[in-house]
């Protein structure tokens, strides 16, 4: 099973709202990722967790706050977003560095 | 600076018309090169991993190859259901779990 599950599938939020995106994998993978993808563009890396510790933060604004409660779960907390933050947010996981990453189906986020 | 360039940007084929997609890369210490397929509004679907020059992988109508500077995704006798965006990504050395994606090739296969 190579499934990464993301919830919700769609999210509409106002600029003053606080919401969270959730990601879960049960493949025993030790690296988990958040990517942001705009229309007709490739995914852009936001955060990497390795062995439940944040190892990469690609200079993402503080209105995005990642959390890794355990080795199977990854959250992305959202607060005071801007309309330009509207995008497809993808979670991925991999066994370790240098191995293939498996992606979830994404959360389509719209900020109004 | 690590860089991945895919060509062509878009490709239109007739059903059964074989072709190849290109992914050229400049990276310090390649740890792996990955091919993904992405359908509109969905997450990328993993296809292949290549680690060293000369390596080849096959799956149904797709075959991926790797040299020291580029990778090719060959599509043999494509069908309309092969229509998608094909993404190439590389992981560089340095112990970081960071995938660098190319911009992708949008493939349309017409009956």
Interface residues (C-beta under 8 A of the other chain):
Chain A: X2 X4 X6 X31 X33 X41 X42 X43 X44 X45 X48 X50 X55 X56 X88 X90 X92 X94 X96 X97 X98 X99 X100 X101 X102 X103 X104 X105 X106 X108
Chain B: X31 X32 X34 X36 X41 X42 X43 X44 X45 X46 X49 X87 X91 X95 X96 X97 X98 X99 X101 X102 X103 X104
